[in-house]
Amino acid sequence: MILFLHKIIKLSKFIESRDITMAFELWQIILIGTGASLGAGLSTAIGALPVFFKKDISNKTLDLLLGFAAGVMLAASAFSLLVPALNLDPIEIGEKPFILDNIWIVSLGVIVGVVFIDIIDKWAPHEHFIAGPEGKVSKRLAATWLFIIAITIHNFPEGLAVGVSYGNGDVSGGTVVAIAIGLQNIPEGTAVAMPLLREGYSKKKAFMIASLTGLVEPLGAVIGVAAVSTTQFFLGFGMAFAAGAMIFVVVDEIIPETHGKEYARLVTYGVIAGFVIMMFLDNFIEPLLETLFTSPVT
């Protein structure tokens, strides 16, 4: 809310100074980032579609899909967030400029992102199908809501990643991140919907719950794009924060849940496949997108 008020004040100042174009571009990038994150979040609905055609899916397949999603998240964190953050221009502080190297900002952002998600994970009541309940679990909350909270904790950093990627006006880079998040949301949608079907939920309800879990991502995107478009410090810090949060989710949640069985080696190859595909997207698709966005929003 504070970030929105800041944006409104900033917009009004632009209008007062008759810089309508700059004001329009400021809100345009917020809308683009939020819309892209919404599209990525709704990709969970694509992954949830198998509930209408299959009664069940093996744990082996589910874990392989989650492993693929984990690989995409790791690569997106590295190539689409951390590397661009490290390559930003150094920040000058004071009249006699003190050059603050980006490695310090990025390192701080990663650490704060990890600690932030760790605190939420410890205190927010939620439940995993394999690991069971975590956080301050309340008996008043139904198991469905505990599971939805768990998915929400996972998806918020993904929306944040899309938002901060668009926040510096790099539409092509932000689009690559949005595509990556949408790609990994497809298997995640399957991994959410099919276990719900096993637990006795109707096909329609399992599909709806899986689809709606991605809607928290636009909230993270709005916060991300609003924060990093304020100052250059928050740009590098925000990208690193989102990367640290996603890496924590992968290492603390997804990998342990998918590697505790006899087919852990297969899941490892799923992680590597997701990583390589995302690396390809970042290095080959982004230049193609740059040709489409010859006038990037700044």
VOGU-3710 file (C-alpha; in Angstrom, 3 decimals, decimal comma):
1> milflhkiik> 0,000/0,000/0,000  2,826/2,393/0,870  4,475/1,594/-2,462  1,223/2,374/-4,289  0,901/5,711/-2,473  4,472/6,497/-3,406  3,666/5,761/-7,044  0,559/7,947/-6,946  2,527/10,859/-5,480  5,268/10,359/-8,043
11> lskfiesrdi> 2,725/10,240/-10,844  1,040/13,451/-9,660  4,374/15,246/-9,627  5,018/14,148/-13,186  1,611/15,422/-14,257  2,119/18,737/-12,454  5,349/19,199/-14,348  3,459/18,345/-17,573  5,667/15,347/-18,198  2,678/13,249/-19,244
21> tmafelwqii> 4,783/10,856/-21,306  6,973/9,860/-18,373  3,917/9,421/-16,141  2,287/7,195/-18,745  5,410/5,064/-19,119  5,676/4,647/-15,344  2,196/3,150/-15,107  2,604/1,280/-18,372  5,506/-0,769/-17,026  3,508/-1,583/-13,864
31> ligtgaslga> 0,577/-2,796/-15,973  2,809/-4,816/-18,304  4,629/-6,504/-15,423  1,399/-7,279/-13,583  -0,281/-8,598/-16,729  2,683/-10,823/-17,584  2,721/-12,217/-14,056  -1,033/-12,871/-14,235  -0,520/-14,840/-17,438  2,317/-16,808/-15,868
41> glstaigalp> 0,253/-17,505/-12,768  -2,711/-18,752/-14,772  -0,422/-21,308/-16,431  -1,167/-23,486/-13,423  -4,612/-23,980/-14,984  -2,966/-25,622/-18,005  -1,137/-28,028/-15,736  -4,350/-28,790/-13,854  -6,247/-29,899/-16,991  -5,233/-33,604/-16,683
51> vffkkdisnk> -7,660/-33,982/-13,758  -10,465/-34,105/-16,342  -8,818/-36,920/-18,314  -6,935/-39,014/-15,764  -8,051/-40,413/-12,433  -4,552/-40,526/-11,020  -0,920/-39,916/-11,839  2,078/-41,699/-10,352  4,256/-40,141/-7,674  7,161/-40,764/-10,013
61> tldlllgfaa> 5,642/-38,536/-12,687  4,638/-35,857/-10,185  8,120/-35,674/-8,710  9,685/-35,594/-12,174  7,460/-32,631/-13,071  8,352/-30,818/-9,855  12,026/-31,533/-10,485  11,705/-29,909/-13,903  10,025/-26,881/-12,296  12,841/-26,669/-9,749
71> gvmlaasafs> 15,447/-26,613/-12,518  13,631/-23,792/-14,302  13,456/-21,778/-11,061  17,164/-22,268/-10,348  18,195/-21,198/-13,842  15,839/-18,212/-13,812  17,293/-17,159/-10,462  20,825/-17,359/-11,789  20,653/-16,139/-15,398  17,605/-13,854/-15,359
81> llvpalnldp> 17,974/-12,274/-11,920  21,412/-12,590/-10,309  23,570/-12,089/-13,414  21,653/-8,980/-14,593  21,744/-7,605/-11,031  25,513/-8,034/-10,867  25,906/-6,328/-14,255  24,104/-3,136/-13,226  26,104/0,073/-13,006  27,729/0,567/-9,575
91> ieigekpfil> 25,945/2,971/-7,243  27,638/6,252/-6,336  26,998/7,532/-2,801  27,740/11,059/-1,500  29,200/14,229/-3,016  32,614/12,617/-3,177  31,220/9,442/-4,728  31,753/6,245/-2,836  31,321/3,424/-5,317  29,162/0,657/-3,881
101> dniwivslgv> 29,913/-2,501/-5,824  26,885/-4,528/-6,870  28,204/-7,712/-5,266  27,382/-6,280/-1,828  23,855/-5,256/-2,818  23,172/-8,564/-4,545  24,572/-10,621/-1,660  22,437/-8,676/0,816  19,353/-9,128/-1,370  19,818/-12,901/-1,596
111> ivgvvfidii> 20,284/-13,235/2,168  17,264/-11,062/2,981  15,121/-12,967/0,445  16,083/-16,283/2,020  15,424/-15,081/5,559  12,092/-13,525/4,527  10,704/-16,761/3,056  12,202/-18,797/5,909  10,326/-16,694/8,474  7,066/-16,986/6,538
121> dkwaphehfi> 7,586/-20,736/6,159  8,141/-21,154/9,896  5,207/-19,045/11,077  2,509/-19,292/8,407  0,338/-22,389/8,928  0,564/-24,635/5,869  0,760/-28,276/4,870  2,532/-30,353/2,232  1,206/-33,659/0,950  4,535/-35,365/1,630
131> agpegkvskr> 6,263/-33,358/4,360  3,034/-32,773/6,285  2,125/-29,706/8,377  4,594/-26,865/8,992  4,476/-23,492/10,702  2,002/-22,561/13,431  -0,687/-24,992/12,298  -4,165/-24,115/13,537  -6,789/-26,809/14,042  -9,415/-24,314/12,855
141> laatwlfiia> -7,982/-24,269/9,346  -9,109/-26,986/6,960  -6,448/-29,092/5,278  -7,327/-27,532/1,919  -6,534/-24,043/3,165  -3,279/-25,225/4,726  -2,263/-26,632/1,360  -3,298/-23,456/-0,478  -1,185/-21,380/1,936  1,801/-23,635/1,193
151> itihnfpegl> 1,443/-23,061/-2,565  0,990/-19,335/-1,967  4,297/-19,188/-0,100  5,924/-20,858/-3,121  4,288/-18,634/-5,737  4,813/-15,199/-4,197  8,579/-15,101/-4,958  7,821/-16,108/-8,547  5,517/-13,127/-9,017  8,110/-10,925/-7,357
161> avgvsygngd> 10,720/-12,182/-9,830  8,559/-11,171/-12,793  7,870/-7,753/-11,281  11,477/-6,837/-10,551  12,524/-8,036/-14,010  10,152/-5,540/-15,608  10,922/-2,824/-13,055  14,031/-1,566/-14,833  12,157/-1,156/-18,117  13,738/-4,242/-19,694
171> vsggtvvaia> 10,614/-5,641/-21,345  12,456/-8,435/-23,180  14,231/-9,622/-20,018  11,030/-9,421/-18,008  9,168/-11,388/-20,685  11,755/-14,171/-20,543  11,274/-14,423/-16,777  7,485/-14,433/-17,199  7,774/-17,227/-19,781  10,035/-19,186/-17,434
181> iglqnipegt> 7,653/-18,823/-14,495  4,717/-19,783/-16,707  6,663/-22,814/-17,940  7,399/-24,076/-14,453  3,844/-23,312/-13,306  2,443/-25,894/-15,742  3,955/-28,957/-14,004  3,294/-27,269/-10,662  -0,402/-27,058/-11,578  -0,422/-30,801/-12,238
191> avampllreg> 1,400/-31,468/-8,979  -1,252/-29,472/-7,113  -4,399/-30,749/-8,822  -3,726/-34,491/-8,959  -3,009/-34,964/-5,225  -6,182/-33,008/-4,458  -8,056/-35,474/-6,659  -6,533/-38,313/-4,647  -7,713/-36,679/-1,442  -11,313/-36,918/-2,601
201> yskkkafmia> -11,896/-33,512/-4,169  -14,057/-33,319/-7,271  -12,367/-32,750/-10,616  -13,830/-29,263/-10,901  -12,764/-28,267/-7,382  -9,245/-29,674/-7,810  -8,911/-27,752/-11,075  -10,193/-24,506/-9,547  -7,909/-24,693/-6,490  -4,852/-25,441/-8,631
211> sltglveplg> -5,726/-22,587/-10,998  -6,306/-20,057/-8,233  -2,999/-20,777/-6,471  -1,207/-18,900/-9,256  -3,184/-15,714/-8,687  -0,921/-14,631/-5,822  1,834/-14,027/-8,381  0,397/-10,732/-9,729  0,458/-9,383/-6,162  4,157/-10,175/-5,923
221> avigvaavst> 4,684/-8,611/-9,349  3,018/-5,329/-8,372  5,151/-5,088/-5,239  8,287/-5,984/-7,183  7,856/-3,581/-10,100  6,777/-0,728/-7,813  9,757/-1,172/-5,498  12,571/-1,512/-8,027  11,416/1,348/-10,256  12,028/3,723/-7,341
231> tqfflgfgma> 15,839/3,663/-7,149  18,699/1,733/-8,692  19,561/0,283/-5,280  16,182/-1,414/-5,037  16,528/-2,709/-8,588  19,618/-4,810/-7,856  18,451/-5,618/-4,336  14,962/-6,593/-5,547  16,258/-8,920/-8,250  18,569/-10,600/-5,739
241> faagamifvv> 15,781/-10,773/-3,131  13,488/-12,593/-5,571  16,317/-14,947/-6,585  17,166/-15,772/-2,970  13,515/-16,447/-2,162  13,101/-18,793/-5,144  16,349/-20,630/-4,431  15,206/-21,183/-0,831  11,881/-22,648/-2,008  13,693/-25,025/-4,368
251> vdeiipethg> 16,350/-26,181/-1,903  14,202/-26,303/1,232  10,902/-27,547/-0,190  10,910/-28,975/-3,705  14,167/-30,942/-3,773  13,694/-32,665/-0,366  10,102/-33,614/-1,241  11,044/-35,084/-4,614  14,304/-36,821/-3,719  13,179/-39,002/-0,837
261> keyarlvtyg> 12,223/-42,004/-2,968  13,850/-44,673/-5,109  13,592/-42,630/-8,315  15,520/-39,631/-6,981  18,112/-39,976/-9,773  15,396/-39,588/-12,415  14,137/-36,452/-10,668  17,690/-35,098/-10,715  17,679/-35,398/-14,502  14,346/-33,560/-14,460
271> viagfvimmf> 15,997/-30,709/-12,550  18,859/-30,604/-15,046  16,432/-30,622/-17,993  14,519/-27,674/-16,542  17,766/-25,826/-15,876  19,077/-26,336/-19,424  15,795/-25,346/-21,079  15,599/-22,159/-19,036  19,247/-21,401/-19,805  18,415/-21,780/-23,504
281> ldnfieplle> 15,419/-19,460/-23,172  17,469/-16,806/-21,428  20,308/-16,845/-23,940  18,439/-17,304/-27,220  14,874/-16,105/-26,742  15,734/-12,791/-25,048  17,744/-11,450/-28,043  14,791/-12,300/-30,306  12,434/-10,435/-27,988  14,765/-7,432/-27,953
291> tlftspvt> 14,234/-7,080/-31,677  10,481/-6,899/-31,075  10,803/-4,279/-28,346  13,034/-1,805/-30,133  11,750/1,003/-27,917  11,964/-0,439/-24,370  9,877/1,174/-21,625  12,072/3,179/-19,221
//
